[in-house]
Amino acid sequence: MPHIELTPAQRRQLRADAHHLDPVVLIGSDGLTPSVQKEVDAALNAHGLIKVRVSSDDRQARGLIFQSLAGDLGAAPVQQIGKMMVLWRPQPEKERTVDEDRMPGPRDIKILKHSSRGGQRPEVKMLRVLGNQRLTAGGQVKRAKPKQKSIKKRQSD
């Protein structure tokens, strides 16, 4: 699989995005094994932009590992500085199944009850409101009512 070609502007942006990242995969003295390649592939699928650290002292071997990883995995070689390599591959779209019967999940709501005296801290209370409940202005949790239909719509059904 050929590696992805990047424009200089894309490469500069990816280098900036990778600056704060830590290495996800560490390649030891055994070099580039199939298990290491599998881990790099899994990391690219999960993150898209990753750093890889190679412990080898041989500069040419590191360059070959960098190019072979990019070529075999279909990734873009972004940057190699010393023993650190940055690879990028667009993440695959995740399939989402739409469940029409699903109701909204619970929400945690913070309620602040201010003191009648001005200098005291407000009382903080956390409430969990379920999908079929609502919170009133007074801070009470009530079950949500079904939406009312108009008279004309009820007659037509």
N, C-alpha and C positions, 0 to 999 in steps of 0.2 A: 504494500500500500504506500503510495508516495506521500511525503509529508506536505503540509499546508504551507503555501507561500503567503507571507505577510508584507504589507506595505511598511515603510519606515515609521509612519505615524501610528499604525496599529501596534507595531513592535514596541515603540516608545511608551504607549499607553499600557500595554501588558507588563512591561518592565516596572512601571510605576505601581501598578496594581499588585505585583508580586513582591515588592520591596519589603513589606511587613510580614510576609509569610515565613513560616518555619519549614524546614525540609520534611516532606511527608514520607519519602522513601529513602533509605540509606543503603547504598550498594557497598558491600564489604569486599574482602580480599578475593572471594570466589569470582567476582566480576558479574557480568550480566547473565544470569541463569534464567531458565523459563519461569521459575517461581517469582523472581524479581520483576520480570516483564509483566507477569500476571498482576502483581501488586500495583505496578505503575499504571496499567490499564484500568484497574479498579479505581485508583485514585483520580485518574483523568475523568472517568465516568461520574464520579461523585463530586469533584470540585471544579473540573475544567482547567484551572490554572494551578500548577503545582511546582514545588521545588524538589530537586533530587540531589542528594549529596553522595559523591563517590569518594571512597577512601584511598583509591589508588594514587600513587605518586607519579605515575607515568602520564605525561601530558598527552601523548598521542593516543594512548589507550582510552583516556577520558573523552577525547574528541570522537573516537570511533564509537564509544558507548552512547554519546550524545546523538550522533547522527543515526545510529542503528535504532535507538529508541524512537526517534522522531519518524524514521521511515517505516519501521515495523508496526507501530501503533497508529499511524496516520495523524500524528500530532505536528504542531508547528514548533520548531526550535526557536525559542524566544531569546535566550541569553545563556552564555556560559562564562562564568568568572571563576577561575581557579577550580576548586572541586565542587562548586555549586552550579547546577543546571536548572533552567526554567523551561518548562514545557507547557503548551496550551493546546487544547482541543475543544471545540464547541460541545457543550453538554447535550446529550440526547433529550428530546422532549419527553416528559413523564406523562404517562397515560393516566388520566383521571376518570374514574367512573362516576357518573352522576346518579345519585340515588334520590329519586323524586319523593320517596316516602320519608326521607330523613327530616327530622325536626331540628330546630336550632339547639345548640348545646348550652350547658350552663355558663353563666358569666359571673365573675366576682366583681362586686360593686362596693366602692368605698363610700360610706356615709359620714359626713361631718356634722356634728350637732354642736353649734356654737353655744357658749355659756352666756347666761344673762348678764354676768359681770364681764366687763370689757377686757380685763387683764389676764384672764385664764385661757389656757389652751382649749381648743375644741376637742370634743370627744370623738374619737375615730372608731367606727364600727365597720367590719367587713361582712357583707352579705353575699350569699350565693343565690343567684336568681336563675331558675331553670327556664327552659325554652318556652314553656307555656305559662310563665308568670310575668308580672310586671311590677314595677316599683312606683308607689304613689308619691305625691309631693310630700306627704308627712313621713315618709320613710318606711311605710308598711309594704309588705310583699303580698300581692293579690294575684289570683289566677286570672289570666287574660281571658277576656270574653271573646266569643267568636264575632267576627265582623258582621254587622247587621246589613241585610239586603233591603233595598227600597221596596215600597209596596208594589210598584209597577213590575219590578223584576220578580217578586214573589208570585204575583198573579200570572206572569207569563210562563213560569216553570210548572 
